[in-house]
Amino acid sequence: MFSKSQRFYDLLYSWKDYQAEVDKLHSLVEARKVSNGNSWLDVACGTGKHMELLRAWYQVEGLDLDPGMIDLARDRLPDVTFHVADFRNFELGHRYDVVSCLFSSIAYSRDRSELEQSVSCLARHLAPGGVLLVEGFIKPDQFQAGHVQLLCVDEPDLKVTRMAAGEVSTGRVEFEFHYLVGRPEGIEYFMEPHHVSLFRDEEYVAAFKGAGLSVEHDPQGLEGRSLFVGQSHS
């Protein structure tokens, strides 16, 4: 996914207010917790930025499909346990008080069947009364085909520009992320394809209910995208 751009990931998303997001997530969990446990599994954890802040309250573990992202997360949090696995079908043999899948990563589920499979897999790793937090992606009626996104990094010895535009095909968005990276030794160009799904709110809700969870929907979420909060039976 981000196999070519991992080293620039945190710089490109430096605008993201991780502290505000973690504070909100912590408040949501504390309002719903029914146990004294504090274990938190962050699925699709990326470079571990959320985990770095969550560990102020929780015993965190991370999981990601991309070994390169896990390497970056381990560099950030060398004493934390990480797993390389697919969120659709992993089994860690352990249950957690909180499981999260943030920054719209769940949209890499390829269709509604995979969404249900992914949410069920996450739910299976919840302890009794545990809380599941899933941040949705843009809804089908909100996506603007052809809209060009731009992210930039401007540092003395590093310039990065990422441009992306997506087209919808059978309920999925096919993005091409185009990068220009400038350093004193020269300018590099590369491209990464990303395919994500546009799910409706009711499809997320149905996936949670199908996994045996109660579910609440926060339309605003962490940054204007929906957040779905589920809880297993205690």
Summary of the structure (lengths in Angstrom):
residues: 234
radius of gyration: 17.8
end to end distance: 36.5
largest distance: 58.1
contacts: 747
relative contact order: 0.17
helix: 27%
strand: 36%
